[in-house]
Amino acid sequence: MSRSNGRPEPEVIMNFADGFSYSKGKMDEAFRAGGILEKSPTKTPKDPAVTALKREDVDLIVHEFEIPRAHAEKALVENGGDVEKTLVALVIP
């Protein structure tokens, strides 16, 4: 703790809406010790299979099975982008 006018400076504690209290000193130490602020964010490489999917194939599966687009894309990726295999895989559990 630093001192000003001979008295120790009070520690700042914040109460947040989630019901927890956070100590400024402890939060600063955690950030410094972990090097969170010094690290640059890492980018995750895009899966080439996802970018190779045809929009028509995804639209066909979405409209025929009435499933979300993400689920249709996942099913296509799991079956190597082959529409026929994907349709069979979705019909047969």
RAHUQUI-V561419 format. One record per backbone hydrogen bond with DSSP energy under -0.5 kcal/mol. NH is the residue of the N-H (numbers start at 1). CO is the residue of the C=O. If there is no record, write none. Layout:
# RAHUQUI-V561419
<<NH & CO> <NH & CO>>
This chain:
# RAHUQUI-V561419
<<4 & 7> <7 & 4> <9 & 2> <13 & 11> <14 & 22> <16 & 14> <16 & 20> <19 & 16> <22 & 14> <24 & 12> <27 & 23> <28 & 24> <29 & 25> <30 & 26> <31 & 27> <32 & 28> <33 & 29> <34 & 30> <35 & 31> <36 & 31> <37 & 31> <39 & 35> <50 & 47> <51 & 47> <52 & 48> <53 & 50> <58 & 54> <59 & 55> <60 & 56> <61 & 57> <62 & 58> <63 & 59> <64 & 60> <65 & 61> <66 & 62> <67 & 62> <72 & 68> <73 & 69> <74 & 70> <75 & 71> <76 & 72> <77 & 73> <78 & 74> <79 & 75> <80 & 77> <81 & 76> <82 & 79> <83 & 81> <86 & 82> <87 & 83> <88 & 84> <89 & 85> <90 & 86> <91 & 87> <92 & 88> <93 & 91>>
